[in-house]
């Protein structure tokens, strides 16, 4: 029996969470699923941030919407690889744009993409610098700092 997350409609097959719209339609049509929050939606509900990205550059306030759109696009890219790659929230803290993620890999990915796109300096600390498996129990926080 499959389990389906009522928040994001990801499907659990007993091994991993994944997205499959056709299978979801079939499961719903035959009422073959148990409802259960996925790991990602639980972390979002509980506000568990395992990655924090601090972005600091003079142009960020002027290009805020463009940068946020870029970050959300990178979230989509990483989420296609790992259902835990989700952003908890994006907010301003003084002159820094802060991105909280529910896993380490997305935080590291965003930092690296910002460096590739705009140059600057990147520092990654904690969580073994985000360089371990894509497992669901990566709860140690990684801090990513990017600035021009």
C-alpha positions in Angstrom: 0.0 0.0 0.0 1.2 3.4 -1.0 1.3 6.4 1.4 0.5 9.9 0.0 1.4 13.2 1.6 -1.7 15.4 1.8 0.4 18.6 1.7 2.6 18.0 -1.4 1.1 14.8 -3.0 4.4 13.0 -2.9 4.1 9.2 -2.8 5.9 6.8 -0.5 6.5 3.3 -1.8 8.1 1.9 1.4 11.6 3.0 0.4 11.5 6.6 -0.8 9.2 9.6 -1.4 8.7 10.6 -5.0 6.4 12.5 -7.3 4.4 10.8 -10.1 1.2 12.5 -11.2 -0.1 9.5 -13.2 0.4 7.1 -10.3 -1.2 9.6 -8.0 -4.3 9.7 -10.1 -4.5 5.9 -10.2 -4.0 5.7 -6.4 -6.6 8.3 -5.8 -9.1 6.8 -8.2 -8.8 3.4 -6.5 -8.5 4.8 -3.0 -5.3 2.8 -2.5 -3.3 5.1 -0.3 -2.9 6.0 3.3 -2.4 9.7 4.1 0.8 10.6 5.9 2.9 13.7 6.0 6.2 13.2 4.2 9.5 14.0 5.8 9.8 17.3 4.0 6.4 18.6 5.0 7.0 17.5 8.6 10.2 19.6 8.7 8.3 22.5 7.2 5.5 22.2 9.7 8.0 21.9 12.6 10.2 24.7 11.1 13.3 22.6 11.1 16.0 24.4 9.1 19.1 22.3 8.3 20.6 24.8 6.0 20.9 28.6 6.3 22.2 30.7 3.5 23.3 34.3 4.1 23.5 36.4 0.9 25.2 39.8 1.1 25.7 42.1 -1.8 24.8 45.7 -2.6 22.6 44.8 -5.6 20.4 42.3 -3.7 17.8 44.8 -2.6 17.5 46.3 -6.1 17.2 42.9 -7.7 15.4 41.2 -4.9 12.6 39.6 -7.1 15.1 38.4 -9.7 17.3 36.8 -7.1 14.3 35.2 -5.3 13.1 33.8 -8.6 16.5 32.4 -9.3 16.6 30.8 -5.8 13.2 29.3 -6.3 14.2 27.9 -9.7 17.2 26.2 -8.1 14.9 24.8 -5.4 12.8 23.2 -8.2 16.0 21.7 -9.8 17.2 20.2 -6.5 13.7 19.0 -5.5 13.5 16.9 -8.7 16.5 15.1 -7.3 15.6 15.0 -3.6 12.2 15.7 -2.1 13.8 17.2 0.9 15.2 20.1 -1.1 12.8 22.7 -0.1 13.0 26.3 1.2 11.5 26.9 4.6 11.5 30.7 4.2 13.3 33.7 2.7 13.7 36.9 4.6 15.8 40.0 5.2 18.1 40.3 8.3 19.6 43.7 8.2 21.5 43.8 4.8 21.5 40.1 4.3 19.0 38.0 2.4 18.6 34.8 4.4 17.3 31.6 2.9 16.4 28.8 5.3 16.3 25.3 3.8 15.1 22.0 5.3 18.1 20.1 4.1 21.8 20.9 3.8 22.3 20.1 0.1 19.9 22.8 -1.1 21.7 25.4 1.0 25.1 24.4 -0.4 23.6 24.3 -3.9 22.2 27.8 -3.6 25.5 29.2 -2.3 27.4 27.6 -5.2 25.0 28.8 -7.8 25.2 32.4 -6.4 29.0 32.2 -6.7 28.8 30.8 -10.2 26.3 33.4 -11.3 27.7 36.5 -9.6 31.2 35.7 -8.5 32.1 36.7 -4.9 33.2 34.6 -2.0 31.6 31.5 -0.5 32.1 30.0 2.9 30.4 26.7 4.0 30.6 25.5 7.6 28.9 22.9 9.8 27.1 19.8 8.7 30.3 18.4 7.2 29.9 21.3 4.8 26.8 19.6 3.4 28.8 16.9 1.7 27.2 13.7 2.9 24.5 11.4 1.6 21.1 12.6 0.6 19.5 10.7 3.5 16.5 11.9 5.4 18.3 12.2 8.8 20.7 15.1 7.8 19.7 17.3 10.7 23.0 19.0 11.6 22.8 22.6 10.4 25.1 23.8 7.6 25.8 27.6 7.3 26.5 29.0 3.8 27.7 32.6 3.5 28.0 34.2 0.1 29.1 37.9 -0.4 30.6 40.2 -3.0 
